[in-house]
Amino acid sequence: MEQQPLLKVEDLSVTFRMYDGALAQKDLSVITDLSLTVYPGEIVAVAGSSGSGKSLLASAVLGLLPGNAVTGGKMYYRGELLTSEKQKALRGKEIALVPQSVSFLDPLMKVGPQADGAKKPLPTKRRKSIFQRLGLPEKTEKLYPFALSGGMARRVLVSTALISDADLMIADEPTPGMTLNQALEALTIFREMANEGKGILLITHDIDLAFAFADRIAVFYAGTTLEIASAKDFQNGPDTLRHPYSKALWQALPQNGFVPLKGFQPYAGHLPQGCLFAPRCPYKKERCERETPSMREMRGGEVRCFYAT
């Protein structure tokens, strides 16, 4: 029997309704036709440049988009449609978020109770253990957020999700501000939780770290998914990858020559017709500038490209 995904996102679109001038209204499309799945027991890392829709995906799953956002497509948790009521019921319980911004910490509450959330009594053994593993001194639990360095605040945010014991973790850029050892320890804990049957959606710019801990990599570009591949495909090199942009990401890593890709990612509101990557693609054909490719299965992964082999 095929395993049911914890999270399934189908053809997600996110549009912001905005006013251009006094009365004119326009819709700004920021995510289009975005799909992915997260199964129990795996880490799915989301890679892509800034503005590709990574953090918006996290907000959409949790129902935290602003009021002027209009969403399309469907999202499911354990096979059930994620309605706004369902999102509210699951948020912070079965689905936990490691937010990107440290402003999510309550400035009027000490760090210890924030990390434990609704768990009683305080302090918990789990919190003490996780604080210790992340290099947070014992006194941290008695501090207010203003007394924390940026790296300490980031580690506290990671600990709040880990302590929650949720089945699905969405970690939005959890490692900036950490030392390499601290980042490795945080991702090791995520890996341990995945090995226990939980699902992890890891949004990160630290692609090298993702290769070492993730099971699959989802490559985002201009608000959509271009490729979903195993982490081993990225470790093995560009010949095992499918999409030209994924190959370019691999080649842009310092250890692989730091080769830049010409051009830039299109901005929301100025998206090209056809394939979103076509203006930068060295292999584009006329069809690429007219038609939008769909995701298709290929060599054990998925790719959005007419001519990928």
DRENKOLNU-781978 format. One record per residue (C-alpha): x, y, z; residue number from 1. Coordinates in nm, 3 decimals. Layout:
<atoms>
{c1=X; c2=Y; c3=Z; romi=NUM}
...
</atoms>
This chain:
<atoms>
{c1=0.000; c2=0.000; c3=0.000; romi=1}
{c1=0.138; c2=0.340; c3=-0.100; romi=2}
{c1=0.229; c2=0.563; c3=0.193; romi=3}
{c1=0.005; c2=0.866; c3=0.246; romi=4}
{c1=0.188; c2=1.200; c3=0.250; romi=5}
{c1=0.178; c2=1.417; c3=0.559; romi=6}
{c1=0.157; c2=1.727; c3=0.339; romi=7}
{c1=0.046; c2=1.746; c3=-0.021; romi=8}
{c1=0.044; c2=2.074; c3=-0.214; romi=9}
{c1=-0.127; c2=2.066; c3=-0.553; romi=10}
{c1=-0.101; c2=2.351; c3=-0.805; romi=11}
{c1=-0.079; c2=2.619; c3=-0.536; romi=12}
{c1=-0.115; c2=2.978; c3=-0.649; romi=13}
{c1=-0.092; c2=3.292; c3=-0.436; romi=14}
{c1=-0.199; c2=3.632; c3=-0.562; romi=15}
{c1=-0.192; c2=3.960; c3=-0.370; romi=16}
{c1=-0.477; c2=4.198; c3=-0.445; romi=17}
{c1=-0.334; c2=4.550; c3=-0.447; romi=18}
{c1=-0.433; c2=4.906; c3=-0.536; romi=19}
{c1=-0.244; c2=5.087; c3=-0.809; romi=20}
{c1=-0.317; c2=5.453; c3=-0.745; romi=21}
{c1=-0.635; c2=5.577; c3=-0.577; romi=22}
{c1=-0.895; c2=5.333; c3=-0.710; romi=23}
{c1=-0.735; c2=5.103; c3=-0.965; romi=24}
{c1=-0.700; c2=4.745; c3=-0.840; romi=25}
{c1=-0.452; c2=4.489; c3=-0.967; romi=26}
{c1=-0.355; c2=4.133; c3=-0.882; romi=27}
{c1=0.011; c2=4.049; c3=-0.823; romi=28}
{c1=0.082; c2=3.680; c3=-0.882; romi=29}
{c1=0.368; c2=3.557; c3=-0.662; romi=30}
{c1=0.320; c2=3.177; c3=-0.669; romi=31}
{c1=0.187; c2=2.978; c3=-0.965; romi=32}
{c1=0.133; c2=2.606; c3=-1.015; romi=33}
{c1=0.352; c2=2.504; c3=-0.720; romi=34}
{c1=0.335; c2=2.140; c3=-0.611; romi=35}
{c1=0.522; c2=1.917; c3=-0.364; romi=36}
{c1=0.471; c2=1.643; c3=-0.106; romi=37}
{c1=0.627; c2=1.564; c3=0.230; romi=38}
{c1=0.605; c2=1.206; c3=0.356; romi=39}
{c1=0.647; c2=1.080; c3=0.713; romi=40}
{c1=1.011; c2=0.999; c3=0.780; romi=41}
{c1=1.167; c2=1.239; c3=0.530; romi=42}
{c1=1.321; c2=1.584; c3=0.504; romi=43}
{c1=1.227; c2=1.777; c3=0.192; romi=44}
{c1=1.456; c2=2.077; c3=0.143; romi=45}
{c1=1.330; c2=2.374; c3=-0.058; romi=46}
{c1=1.609; c2=2.553; c3=-0.248; romi=47}
{c1=1.602; c2=2.862; c3=-0.466; romi=48}
{c1=1.704; c2=3.224; c3=-0.471; romi=49}
{c1=1.534; c2=3.500; c3=-0.273; romi=50}
{c1=1.191; c2=3.582; c3=-0.410; romi=51}
{c1=1.126; c2=3.232; c3=-0.541; romi=52}
{c1=0.830; c2=3.173; c3=-0.307; romi=53}
{c1=0.990; c2=2.958; c3=-0.037; romi=54}
{c1=0.866; c2=3.150; c3=0.269; romi=55}
{c1=0.528; c2=3.220; c3=0.109; romi=56}
{c1=0.477; c2=2.846; c3=0.080; romi=57}
{c1=0.529; c2=2.811; c3=0.456; romi=58}
{c1=0.279; c2=3.089; c3=0.527; romi=59}
{c1=0.026; c2=2.939; c3=0.286; romi=60}
{c1=0.043; c2=2.595; c3=0.448; romi=61}
{c1=-0.005; c2=2.743; c3=0.795; romi=62}
{c1=-0.275; c2=2.991; c3=0.692; romi=63}
{c1=-0.062; c2=3.292; c3=0.784; romi=64}
{c1=-0.085; c2=3.489; c3=0.459; romi=65}
{c1=-0.204; c2=3.852; c3=0.485; romi=66}
{c1=-0.567; c2=3.939; c3=0.429; romi=67}
{c1=-0.516; c2=4.059; c3=0.071; romi=68}
{c1=-0.383; c2=3.720; c3=-0.042; romi=69}
{c1=-0.595; c2=3.501; c3=-0.268; romi=70}
{c1=-0.494; c2=3.136; c3=-0.295; romi=71}
{c1=-0.574; c2=2.869; c3=-0.551; romi=72}
{c1=-0.501; c2=2.499; c3=-0.579; romi=73}
{c1=-0.536; c2=2.253; c3=-0.293; romi=74}
{c1=-0.336; c2=2.153; c3=0.014; romi=75}
{c1=-0.388; c2=1.838; c3=0.219; romi=76}
{c1=-0.266; c2=1.723; c3=0.560; romi=77}
{c1=-0.284; c2=1.344; c3=0.609; romi=78}
{c1=-0.526; c2=1.329; c3=0.317; romi=79}
{c1=-0.766; c2=1.591; c3=0.456; romi=80}
{c1=-0.818; c2=1.924; c3=0.280; romi=81}
{c1=-0.640; c2=2.207; c3=0.463; romi=82}
{c1=-0.920; c2=2.458; c3=0.518; romi=83}
{c1=-0.862; c2=2.775; c3=0.720; romi=84}
{c1=-1.035; c2=2.611; c3=1.018; romi=85}
{c1=-0.816; c2=2.302; c3=0.986; romi=86}
{c1=-0.502; c2=2.515; c3=0.960; romi=87}
{c1=-0.592; c2=2.699; c3=1.280; romi=88}
{c1=-0.658; c2=2.373; c3=1.463; romi=89}
{c1=-0.327; c2=2.216; c3=1.353; romi=90}
{c1=-0.100; c2=2.520; c3=1.378; romi=91}
{c1=0.140; c2=2.492; c3=1.670; romi=92}
{c1=0.013; c2=2.143; c3=1.752; romi=93}
{c1=0.050; c2=1.892; c3=1.468; romi=94}
{c1=0.220; c2=2.143; c3=1.237; romi=95}
{c1=0.501; c2=2.352; c3=1.386; romi=96}
{c1=0.686; c2=2.646; c3=1.233; romi=97}
{c1=1.042; c2=2.764; c3=1.280; romi=98}
{c1=0.990; c2=3.120; c3=1.154; romi=99}
{c1=1.253; c2=3.311; c3=0.965; romi=100}
{c1=1.217; c2=3.628; c3=1.172; romi=101}
{c1=1.323; c2=3.640; c3=1.537; romi=102}
{c1=1.047; c2=3.897; c3=1.590; romi=103}
{c1=0.817; c2=3.596; c3=1.642; romi=104}
{c1=0.953; c2=3.577; c3=1.997; romi=105}
{c1=0.732; c2=3.755; c3=2.252; romi=106}
{c1=0.945; c2=4.042; c3=2.392; romi=107}
{c1=0.748; c2=4.042; c3=2.719; romi=108}
{c1=0.797; c2=3.674; c3=2.801; romi=109}
{c1=1.105; c2=3.491; c3=2.920; romi=110}
{c1=1.260; c2=3.247; c3=2.674; romi=111}
{c1=1.205; c2=2.928; c3=2.876; romi=112}
{c1=0.823; c2=2.941; c3=2.890; romi=113}
{c1=0.811; c2=3.044; c3=2.523; romi=114}
{c1=1.015; c2=2.743; c3=2.422; romi=115}
{c1=0.793; c2=2.507; c3=2.621; romi=116}
{c1=0.470; c2=2.654; c3=2.487; romi=117}
{c1=0.173; c2=2.481; c3=2.647; romi=118}
{c1=0.384; c2=2.204; c3=2.802; romi=119}
{c1=0.374; c2=2.179; c3=3.183; romi=120}
{c1=0.544; c2=2.172; c3=3.426; romi=121}
{c1=0.824; c2=2.415; c3=3.348; romi=122}
{c1=1.108; c2=2.374; c3=3.281; romi=123}
{c1=1.090; c2=2.049; c3=3.084; romi=124}
{c1=1.366; c2=1.794; c3=3.050; romi=125}
{c1=1.325; c2=1.802; c3=2.671; romi=126}
{c1=1.383; c2=2.176; c3=2.658; romi=127}
{c1=1.694; c2=2.150; c3=2.873; romi=128}
{c1=1.830; c2=1.873; c3=2.650; romi=129}
{c1=1.763; c2=2.063; c3=2.326; romi=130}
{c1=1.904; c2=2.389; c3=2.466; romi=131}
{c1=2.219; c2=2.201; c3=2.563; romi=132}
{c1=2.253; c2=2.039; c3=2.220; romi=133}
{c1=2.211; c2=2.375; c3=2.046; romi=134}
{c1=2.477; c2=2.536; c3=2.266; romi=135}
{c1=2.239; c2=2.755; c3=2.467; romi=136}
{c1=2.357; c2=2.816; c3=2.826; romi=137}
{c1=2.119; c2=2.706; c3=3.103; romi=138}
{c1=2.061; c2=3.069; c3=3.202; romi=139}
{c1=1.904; c2=3.132; c3=2.860; romi=140}
{c1=1.567; c2=3.011; c3=2.986; romi=141}
{c1=1.551; c2=3.307; c3=3.228; romi=142}
{c1=1.634; c2=3.573; c3=2.968; romi=143}
{c1=1.403; c2=3.797; c3=2.771; romi=144}
{c1=1.448; c2=3.802; c3=2.391; romi=145}
{c1=1.617; c2=4.145; c3=2.392; romi=146}
{c1=1.906; c2=3.992; c3=2.587; romi=147}
{c1=1.976; c2=3.731; c3=2.319; romi=148}
{c1=2.221; c2=3.763; c3=2.032; romi=149}
{c1=2.083; c2=3.700; c3=1.684; romi=150}
{c1=2.228; c2=3.350; c3=1.676; romi=151}
{c1=2.089; c2=3.266; c3=2.019; romi=152}
{c1=1.743; c2=3.391; c3=1.922; romi=153}
{c1=1.753; c2=3.176; c3=1.610; romi=154}
{c1=1.841; c2=2.868; c3=1.816; romi=155}
{c1=1.558; c2=2.943; c3=2.060; romi=156}
{c1=1.314; c2=2.955; c3=1.766; romi=157}
{c1=1.441; c2=2.618; c3=1.646; romi=158}
{c1=1.400; c2=2.473; c3=1.994; romi=159}
{c1=1.036; c2=2.585; c3=2.021; romi=160}
{c1=0.943; c2=2.373; c3=1.717; romi=161}
{c1=1.150; c2=2.077; c3=1.829; romi=162}
{c1=0.994; c2=2.081; c3=2.175; romi=163}
{c1=0.642; c2=2.095; c3=2.030; romi=164}
{c1=0.673; c2=1.734; c3=1.911; romi=165}
{c1=0.461; c2=1.815; c3=1.602; romi=166}
{c1=0.434; c2=1.559; c3=1.323; romi=167}
{c1=0.513; c2=1.814; c3=1.050; romi=168}
{c1=0.789; c2=2.071; c3=1.096; romi=169}
{c1=0.823; c2=2.368; c3=0.863; romi=170}
{c1=1.164; c2=2.523; c3=0.919; romi=171}
{c1=1.203; c2=2.856; c3=0.736; romi=172}
{c1=1.574; c2=2.938; c3=0.713; romi=173}
{c1=1.654; c2=2.793; c3=1.058; romi=174}
{c1=2.036; c2=2.815; c3=1.050; romi=175}
{c1=2.148; c2=3.176; c3=0.967; romi=176}
{c1=2.340; c2=3.329; c3=1.257; romi=177}
{c1=2.453; c2=2.989; c3=1.383; romi=178}
{c1=2.806; c2=2.858; c3=1.378; romi=179}
{c1=2.865; c2=2.561; c3=1.153; romi=180}
{c1=2.862; c2=2.322; c3=1.450; romi=181}
{c1=2.537; c2=2.468; c3=1.581; romi=182}
{c1=2.374; c2=2.443; c3=1.237; romi=183}
{c1=2.489; c2=2.084; c3=1.202; romi=184}
{c1=2.349; c2=1.999; c3=1.543; romi=185}
{c1=2.013; c2=2.160; c3=1.462; romi=186}
{c1=1.986; c2=1.967; c3=1.136; romi=187}
{c1=2.097; c2=1.649; c3=1.310; romi=188}
{c1=1.802; c2=1.687; c3=1.548; romi=189}
{c1=1.569; c2=1.738; c3=1.251; romi=190}
{c1=1.716; c2=1.425; c3=1.091; romi=191}
{c1=1.657; c2=1.227; c3=1.411; romi=192}
{c1=1.295; c2=1.344; c3=1.421; romi=193}
{c1=1.245; c2=1.243; c3=1.057; romi=194}
{c1=1.393; c2=0.904; c3=1.133; romi=195}
{c1=1.126; c2=0.871; c3=1.405; romi=196}
{c1=0.854; c2=0.920; c3=1.143; romi=197}
{c1=0.799; c2=1.294; c3=1.137; romi=198}
{c1=0.804; c2=1.505; c3=0.821; romi=199}
{c1=1.032; c2=1.807; c3=0.781; romi=200}
{c1=0.994; c2=2.084; c3=0.522; romi=201}
{c1=1.330; c2=2.262; c3=0.532; romi=202}
{c1=1.346; c2=2.600; c3=0.358; romi=203}
{c1=1.710; c2=2.697; c3=0.325; romi=204}
{c1=1.981; c2=2.886; c3=0.141; romi=205}
{c1=2.241; c2=2.650; c3=0.289; romi=206}
{c1=2.214; c2=2.401; c3=0.002; romi=207}
{c1=2.532; c2=2.217; c3=0.100; romi=208}
{c1=2.385; c2=2.137; c3=0.443; romi=209}
{c1=2.058; c2=2.032; c3=0.284; romi=210}
{c1=2.239; c2=1.779; c3=0.063; romi=211}
{c1=2.381; c2=1.611; c3=0.373; romi=212}
{c1=2.056; c2=1.584; c3=0.570; romi=213}
{c1=1.761; c2=1.593; c3=0.327; romi=214}
{c1=1.602; c2=1.307; c3=0.137; romi=215}
{c1=1.469; c2=1.518; c3=-0.150; romi=216}
{c1=1.532; c2=1.868; c3=-0.282; romi=217}
{c1=1.256; c2=2.084; c3=-0.433; romi=218}
{c1=1.396; c2=2.360; c3=-0.656; romi=219}
{c1=1.186; c2=2.678; c3=-0.665; romi=220}
{c1=1.209; c2=2.958; c3=-0.921; romi=221}
{c1=0.992; c2=3.269; c3=-0.961; romi=222}
{c1=0.712; c2=3.118; c3=-0.753; romi=223}
{c1=0.693; c2=2.769; c3=-0.897; romi=224}
{c1=0.859; c2=2.426; c3=-0.877; romi=225}
{c1=1.113; c2=2.346; c3=-1.147; romi=226}
{c1=1.249; c2=2.017; c3=-1.019; romi=227}
{c1=1.213; c2=1.770; c3=-0.734; romi=228}
{c1=1.507; c2=1.532; c3=-0.703; romi=229}
{c1=1.676; c2=1.314; c3=-0.447; romi=230}
{c1=1.954; c2=1.473; c3=-0.247; romi=231}
{c1=2.186; c2=1.208; c3=-0.394; romi=232}
{c1=2.123; c2=1.351; c3=-0.742; romi=233}
{c1=2.263; c2=1.685; c3=-0.626; romi=234}
{c1=2.556; c2=1.514; c3=-0.458; romi=235}
{c1=2.639; c2=1.318; c3=-0.774; romi=236}
{c1=2.659; c2=1.623; c3=-0.997; romi=237}
{c1=2.482; c2=1.800; c3=-1.284; romi=238}
{c1=2.456; c2=1.496; c3=-1.510; romi=239}
{c1=2.209; c2=1.334; c3=-1.269; romi=240}
{c1=1.993; c2=1.649; c3=-1.246; romi=241}
{c1=1.717; c2=1.726; c3=-1.494; romi=242}
{c1=1.644; c2=2.099; c3=-1.516; romi=243}
{c1=1.895; c2=2.356; c3=-1.650; romi=244}
{c1=1.836; c2=2.575; c3=-1.346; romi=245}
{c1=1.914; c2=2.289; c3=-1.105; romi=246}
{c1=2.236; c2=2.226; c3=-1.295; romi=247}
{c1=2.317; c2=2.598; c3=-1.271; romi=248}
{c1=2.256; c2=2.595; c3=-0.894; romi=249}
{c1=2.502; c2=2.306; c3=-0.861; romi=250}
{c1=2.764; c2=2.484; c3=-1.074; romi=251}
{c1=2.724; c2=2.805; c3=-0.871; romi=252}
{c1=2.840; c2=2.638; c3=-0.549; romi=253}
{c1=3.193; c2=2.743; c3=-0.444; romi=254}
{c1=3.329; c2=2.387; c3=-0.454; romi=255}
{c1=3.193; c2=2.343; c3=-0.807; romi=256}
{c1=3.355; c2=2.648; c3=-0.963; romi=257}
{c1=3.122; c2=2.925; c3=-0.841; romi=258}
{c1=2.997; c2=2.973; c3=-1.198; romi=259}
{c1=2.731; c2=3.248; c3=-1.210; romi=260}
{c1=2.415; c2=3.218; c3=-1.418; romi=261}
{c1=2.358; c2=3.512; c3=-1.653; romi=262}
{c1=2.042; c2=3.717; c3=-1.613; romi=263}
{c1=1.809; c2=3.742; c3=-1.315; romi=264}
{c1=1.494; c2=3.585; c3=-1.176; romi=265}
{c1=1.183; c2=3.768; c3=-1.304; romi=266}
{c1=0.989; c2=3.980; c3=-1.058; romi=267}
{c1=0.628; c2=3.917; c3=-0.962; romi=268}
{c1=0.412; c2=4.127; c3=-1.190; romi=269}
{c1=0.666; c2=4.101; c3=-1.472; romi=270}
{c1=0.667; c2=3.728; c3=-1.538; romi=271}
{c1=0.744; c2=3.617; c3=-1.895; romi=272}
{c1=0.504; c2=3.422; c3=-2.109; romi=273}
{c1=0.573; c2=3.049; c3=-2.134; romi=274}
{c1=0.846; c2=2.889; c3=-1.925; romi=275}
{c1=0.952; c2=3.123; c3=-1.643; romi=276}
{c1=1.315; c2=3.016; c3=-1.684; romi=277}
{c1=1.320; c2=3.059; c3=-2.064; romi=278}
{c1=1.482; c2=3.410; c3=-2.066; romi=279}
{c1=1.791; c2=3.263; c3=-1.894; romi=280}
{c1=1.791; c2=2.914; c3=-2.041; romi=281}
{c1=2.074; c2=2.828; c3=-2.286; romi=282}
{c1=1.863; c2=2.548; c3=-2.435; romi=283}
{c1=1.534; c2=2.730; c3=-2.492; romi=284}
{c1=1.336; c2=2.681; c3=-2.810; romi=285}
{c1=1.049; c2=2.878; c3=-2.957; romi=286}
{c1=0.795; c2=2.660; c3=-2.778; romi=287}
{c1=0.945; c2=2.754; c3=-2.440; romi=288}
{c1=0.854; c2=3.119; c3=-2.494; romi=289}
{c1=0.492; c2=3.037; c3=-2.588; romi=290}
{c1=0.384; c2=2.748; c3=-2.366; romi=291}
{c1=0.415; c2=2.673; c3=-1.995; romi=292}
{c1=0.552; c2=2.324; c3=-1.920; romi=293}
{c1=0.392; c2=2.104; c3=-1.655; romi=294}
{c1=0.571; c2=1.892; c3=-1.397; romi=295}
{c1=0.640; c2=1.541; c3=-1.525; romi=296}
{c1=0.813; c2=1.235; c3=-1.386; romi=297}
{c1=1.163; c2=1.160; c3=-1.509; romi=298}
{c1=1.440; c2=0.929; c3=-1.387; romi=299}
{c1=1.298; c2=0.895; c3=-1.037; romi=300}
{c1=1.229; c2=1.267; c3=-0.995; romi=301}
{c1=1.004; c2=1.539; c3=-1.134; romi=302}
{c1=1.087; c2=1.824; c3=-1.371; romi=303}
{c1=0.911; c2=2.119; c3=-1.533; romi=304}
{c1=1.078; c2=2.131; c3=-1.874; romi=305}
{c1=0.979; c2=2.029; c3=-2.228; romi=306}
{c1=1.327; c2=1.914; c3=-2.327; romi=307}
{c1=1.484; c2=1.774; c3=-2.009; romi=308}
{c1=1.634; c2=1.427; c3=-2.057; romi=309}
</atoms>
